[in-house]
Amino acid sequence: MTYRDQIVAAMNWLGQQDRVCFLGYNTRYGRAGGSLADVPEDRLFEMPLAENLMFGAAIGMSLDGRIPVVWCERADFLFCGMDAIVNHLNQIRKLSEGQHKPAAIIRVCIGNSKTPLFTGPTHTQDPSEAMRLLVSFPVEVLGTPESILPQYCRAFERAKKGISTMLFEHKDRYSET
């Protein structure tokens, strides 16, 4: 299966897991570029273009017992959500001395630079290394197609234990055969 097929398979698998929901911009109406096409609609929460709000909502959903998968359509926009990610999602466990353990699976797409629609330099940066310095939870880059589903399975298992995971995918790899 292709890189994109594996992303779709991972989202379908997550969509079948108890307590999982998906939120972000273009999640319900655009189905995250088609990758959520087969996920039940009642698990999809469309959010406005307000990344700090998206991540804040994910924290609240997690504290309410859900396992949110946050779709960040462009990696560059992570910076708009840094307060919620770095100061809250990453720190609430420590701040509450372990009483609260919100966790999210953060799905981040590094924009395409080789295939249309060319998104330009402000949509194609890879902040994965910087994120590793800012958070204490795993930050991973999705490499080979075969590694994608296992990485999302591990992220799900971590989330059940109150540990977030940030996974970066490459939009340019969607068109690989």
TIKEDREN-203315 format. One record per atom (N, C-alpha, C, O): z, x, y; residue in three letters. Coordinates in pm, whole numbers, plus 50000, padded with zeros to 5 digits. Each point is the difference from the previous one (the first is absolute). Last residue first. Layout:
ZXYala ...
END
This chain:
494435035150609thr 499674993149873thr 500545007649882thr 499824995749886thr 501504998050675glu 499685008949888glu 499714991849876glu 500594989549978glu 500914993850459ser 498594998749964ser 499595009349885ser 498854999849957ser 505634999450236tyr 499704986549950tyr 498574998849948tyr 499744992549906tyr 502365046050321arg 499865000549855arg 499684986349940arg 499664999149882arg 501225008250588asp 498735006349963asp 499785000149849asp 498855000549955asp 505314984650232lys 498934989950008lys 498655006049961lys 499174993149940lys 505785022649902his 498885004650082his 498864990049995his 499394998049895his 506404999950050glu 498714999349932glu 498905003950098glu 500194999150121glu 505575005649814phe 498805001450083phe 498764999349914phe 499895007149900phe 505624976450075leu 498825004649926leu 498774999950091leu 499684989750060leu 506145008449930met 498824998850085met 498835006449925met 500065011649959met 505074965549908thr 498955009849972thr 498874997350098thr 499674988550028thr 506114999149894ser 498644997650048ser 499045010849953ser 500425010749957ser 504314969449826ile 499375012150053ile 498564996950039ile 499224995349917ile 504194976349843gly 500305001650141gly 499445012650063gly 500555004950099gly 498854976949445lys 501265007550014lys 500385002450146lys 500985006950030lys 494974971349849lys 501034991949933lys 501375006750010lys 501034993349990lys 495215030150169ala 500374989050091ala 501074991249937ala 500894995250071ala 497205039449667arg 500895005350104arg 500504988750090arg 501194999350032arg 495604989649649glu 501285003049934glu 501015005550101glu 501184996649995glu 494444996350159phe 500654987249970phe 501375002449936phe 500984993550038phe 496305043850034ala 500484994850128ala 500734986849980ala 501034997550064ala 496835021449565arg 501205007650035arg 500594995050132arg 501224999150014arg 494714982249857cys 501044995749905cys 501315007350030cys 501074993949999cys 495125018850241tyr 500524987250048tyr 501074994649906tyr 500954993650045tyr 496905045949826gln 500755002550123gln 500574987150056gln 501144999850047gln 496034997849570pro 501325005849970pro 500835002850126pro 501224998449998pro 494334985650067leu 500884989849942leu 501365006049962leu 501024993850030leu 495775037250139ile 500374989750097ile 500954989649941ile 501064997750057ile 496625042149735ser 501395001550043ser 500504988250081ser 501204998750022ser 494235006749815glu 500914997749888glu 501475000750040glu 500864994749929glu 495575015750384pro 500094985749970pro 501034997049891pro 500724990150008pro 500095053350285thr 499004995549904thr 500154985149974thr 501114994750008thr 501765017550364gly 498945009549971gly 498964994349907gly 499124992550043gly 504844991950331leu 499324995449878leu 498785008849976leu 499044999750078leu 505655013450172val 498584997650027val 499364996249867val 500165006849900val 505244989050288glu 499005005149906glu 498604996750048glu 499774989950066glu 505915011750045val 498734998050070val 498945006649913val 500055012149976val 505544971649959pro 498745006349960pro 498814995750087pro 499844988250033pro 505085011950192phe 499414993849881phe 498645006349968phe 499425006750085phe 503315003650303ser 500615005849880ser 499464993849872ser 500355004549891ser 497345004850625val 500714990349916val 500545006949874val 499515010549959val 498025013450387leu 500764990150075leu 500824990249916leu 500944993950050leu 495935041849802leu 501065006450078leu 500944990050065leu 501125003550037leu 495034982449721arg 500935006449905arg 501175006850072arg 501105001049946arg 495314980650304met 500924989749951met 501005005949901met 501164995849997met 495375031750167ala 500984997250105ala 501024989749951ala 501205001350029ala 495195007949689glu 500915011550007glu 501084997850105glu 501165003149977glu 495424963849984ser 500895000249883ser 500995011850005ser 501174998249968ser 495144983050344pro 501355004150039pro 500985001449883pro 501214999850020pro 493294999750110asp 500854999449881asp 501395004950037asp 500255012150002asp 495204964550278gln 500975010749983gln 500844997649875gln 500194988749956gln 496194983650253thr 499745007749879thr 501005011349977thr 499785008449913thr 499564960650473his 500224991449884his 499845007549868his 500024993849894his 499215023750555thr 501304993550013thr 500314990749883thr 501044993449998thr 494765031550042pro 501155008849980pro 501354993250013pro 500985005049945pro 494664965449899gly 500315010150101gly 501305007449977gly 500764996849909gly 496564967249838thr 501164996150079thr 500455010550100thr 500854997050084thr 494604983549638phe 500625012650037phe 501124997350099phe 499754995150111phe 498284973049496leu 500125000450143leu 500765012650038leu 501165001649962leu 496045009949700pro 500184990050106pro 501144990649964pro 500284998149882pro 499965051949935thr 499234987849973thr 500204990150113thr 501065000050064thr 501105042849932lys 498715003249939lys 499114987849976lys 498805001449980lys 505795000050190ser 499265008650092ser 498605002949949ser 499175005650072ser 505374956849866asn 498785006449951asn 499315008150109asn 499924995850116asn 505624993749848gly 498694994150030gly 498825008549954gly 500125011949973gly 504804982949811ile 499395009850090ile 498564995550018ile 499244999049903ile 505134970749947cys 498595003549981cys 499555009950106cys 500084997350119cys 504764984649620val 499375005050122val 498575004349970val 499755007449905val 504864964049904arg 498625003449960arg 499225003450127arg 499764991350084arg 505585004349741ile 499165000750119ile 498645005449959ile 499865011649960ile 504644963049824ile 498865008349959ile 499064999550119ile 499494989450036ile 506015003749985ala 498654994650009ala 499035009849936ala 500265012049993ala 505484974950063ala 498925008649953ala 498674992750013ala 499924987849981ala 505905011950150pro 498674994250013pro 498955010049953pro 500125012150021pro 505114982849925lys 498995009449952lys 498614993950013lys 499344997549900lys 506404998750238his 498674994150015his 498975010549962his 500085011550043his 504415000349909gln 500124985649981gln 498664992950007gln 499794989949933gln 501275058850137gly 499474995149872gly 500134985149976gly 499584995249895gly 501775026750518glu 500715006749891glu 499634993949864glu 500854997949914glu 497144992950521ser 500864989749940ser 500835005649885ser 500654992649926ser 496275035250314leu 500794993450104leu 500994989849943leu 501084997950055leu 495785023749655lys 501015009450049lys 500934993350102lys 501225001749994lys 495174972849847arg 500875003349887arg 501155009150046arg 501164997649967arg 495404992450343ile 500984989249981ile 500935002849884ile 501194996950008ile 494915030950158gln 501395003450029gln 501034989149966gln 501205002949999gln 493754996349960asn 500435012949945asn 501505002450012asn 500545008349926asn 497444952850264leu 499724999949855leu 500565012649934leu 500594999349893leu 499985001350578his 500624988549935his 499775000149848his 500955001649924his 497355032250389asn 501384997550042asn 500684988749926asn 501234999150002asn 494165014349902val 500845012050000val 501474996950030val 500905005449936val 495804958350054ile 499905008249879ile 501075010949996ile 500775000949905ile 498814970750480ala 500454992349884ala 500005008449873ala 500904998849917ala 497475021650473asp 501414996550018asp 500514992549878asp 501055003449946asp 494295008050074met 500925010849965met 501474996550018met 500835004349920met 494614972450142gly 501114994649922gly 501095010049968gly 500864997349917gly 495075013050320cys 500514988350072cys 501204993849927cys 500764992450060cys 496845043749746phe 500795004850113phe 500594988550080phe 501065001450061phe 495854991949582leu 501375002049954leu 500915003950116leu 501174996350005leu 494034998750022phe 500874989850058phe 501425000549943phe 500874992550044phe 495515035749802asp 500365003850136asp 500994990250063asp 500765003750089asp 497164988749482ala 501155009249997ala 500495003650139ala 501195002050021ala 496414951849838arg 499595012950055arg 501245008950011arg 500994996350062arg 499494961449738glu 498555001449985glu 499465013250054glu 498955004749954glu 505644978349823cys 499715006250130cys 498545004349994cys 499675010449943cys 503774955849764trp 498645005350013trp 499835005050142trp 500024992250095trp 504394998549564val 499484999250137val 498665007050005val 499885011849965val 503474963749665val 498965010150005val 499364998450138val 499364989850027val 505734993949767pro 498814998950084pro 499065012049984pro 500435011549994pro 503504961449730ile 499455013650001ile 498704999250079ile 498954996449945ile 505824971550073arg 498585001849966arg 499665014849994arg 500765008650045arg 503624971750084gly 499735000849857gly 498555001549959gly 499705000549881gly 502544999350567asp 500074986449945asp 499624999849851asp 499894989249941asp 499845050350318leu 501424996450002leu 500234986049944leu 501114996649960leu 494465017750090ser 500675007949896ser 501484996549993ser 500564998549892ser 496884982350450met 499624994349870met 500705007349887met 500444993949903met 500145023550531gly 500684987249983gly 499684993549867gly 500904994649935gly 496795044550176ile 501425003149980ile 500774987149976ile 500814999249908ile 494724996350208ala 500145005049863ala 501455003549969ala 500484997449889ala 498414990450550ala 499964988349912ala 500175004249855ala 500674993149922ala 498965041250392gly 501274993050017gly 500084987749911gly 501044997349940gly 494935025850079phe 500985007549923phe 501404994150014phe 500785000349905phe 495734979650341met 499674999549857met 501085007049917met 500484994649901met 499805008250571leu 500384986849951leu 499744998949850leu 500834994749926leu 497695043450290asn 501455000549996asn 500544986749948asn 500994999749926asn 494315003350142glu 500505007449885glu 501515000749992glu 500554999049890glu 495744968450304ala 501265004750057ala 500755007149889ala 500844994149931ala 495044972250102leu 499845014550017leu 501215005350076leu 499955002150121leu 500824954449580pro 499215004050116pro 499865015150004pro 500685007249928pro 499814967449599met 500815004450113met 499095002950119met 498835003349982met 501354968849503glu 499195005750109glu 500905003150118glu 500844991950039glu 500155002949424phe 500534996650131phe 499195007350106phe 500115012250015phe 499824972649420leu 499365007250110leu 500544994950133leu 500004988050026leu 500884994149529arg 500665013150008arg 499495008350117arg 500455011250021arg 497844945349849asp 501384998150043asp 500805013150005asp 501155000150042asp 494254997549799glu 500124998450145glu 501444998650047glu 500345004350110glu 498105023349442pro 500284986250043pro 500304999150151pro 500725008350055pro 496035029349746val 501454998350015val 500264985850049val 499324995350091val 496315026049843asp 500544992349888asp 501514998250005asp 500594994949905asp 496935029550438ala 499234987849974ala 500604991349891ala 499924987850008ala 501225056050236leu 500984989949962leu 499334986849962leu 500644989550001leu 496905048750151ser 500845005449893ser 501094990349954ser 500625002149896ser 496014993450472gly 499644994749868gly 500915004849888gly 499894995149888gly 500845015750578gly 498695005349961gly 499554995649863gly 499205006949936gly 504854974850224ala 500085014750000ala 498705006149949ala 499995007649902ala 500454945150189arg 500415004449866arg 499965015149986arg 499635005349895arg 499564963950490gly 499015009849959gly 500275005749861gly 499225007749946gly 503684958950229tyr 498674995250035tyr 498915009849961tyr 498914995749961tyr 505745014249952arg 499714986749946arg 498544996050025arg 499334994949910arg 502115047650244thr 500474998849863thr 499604986649939thr 499494999449889thr 499945021950570asn 498854997949910asn 500424999049854asn 499195002549910asn 504555017750357tyr 498844994650071tyr 498834999449902tyr 499735009749930tyr 505104987549854gly 499315009050089gly 498874992750070gly 499784988149978gly 503455007549535leu 499904996250140leu 499305010850079leu 500015011749964leu 501574967449506phe 499125009050074phe 499974995650145phe 499864988150028phe 503675008049508cys 499194993050099cys 499225010650079cys 500345011949998cys 503024981949519val 499075007650084val 499274990550095val 499564989249962val 503694998149681arg 500565003550130arg 499045007350094arg 500355002350115arg 498404997449366asp 501004991550062asp 500495006150131asp 500215012150008asp 494874998749798gln 501405004049982gln 500924990750079gln 499704995950112gln 495405004449887gln 500564992749885gln 501495002949980gln 500654993649917gln 496665028150419gly 500014985750030gly 500554991449887gly 500354988450022gly 498935058649924leu 501164997450086leu 500134985150030leu 501114994750004leu 495105018249757trp 501205002049919trp 501254997150083trp 500904992849955trp 495025006450270asn 500104988649909asn 501265001149913asn 500704990249979asn 498285045950298met 500454988750081met 500144987449913met 500944992350018met 497305046349778ala 501415002250034ala 500554988350082ala 501134995649977ala 494285004449919ala 500794997949878ala 501495001650029ala 500834992449950ala 496175017750398val 500024985549973val 500854997049877val 500794990650001val 498485054450095ile 500834994150106ile 500144985149974ile 501114994650005ile 495945027949719gln 501395003049964gln 500984994650105gln 501084995349966gln 494275001250114asp 500384991449887asp 501465002149961asp 500704990449968asp 497475038650356arg 500234986550054arg 500424990349889arg 500914992050020arg 497905051449845tyr 501205000750085tyr 500344986050052tyr 501154995649990tyr 495985002349571thr 499915007450125thr 501345000050073thr 500934992849962thr 498385004949489met 500004991650119met 500005008850125met 500495011349999met 
END
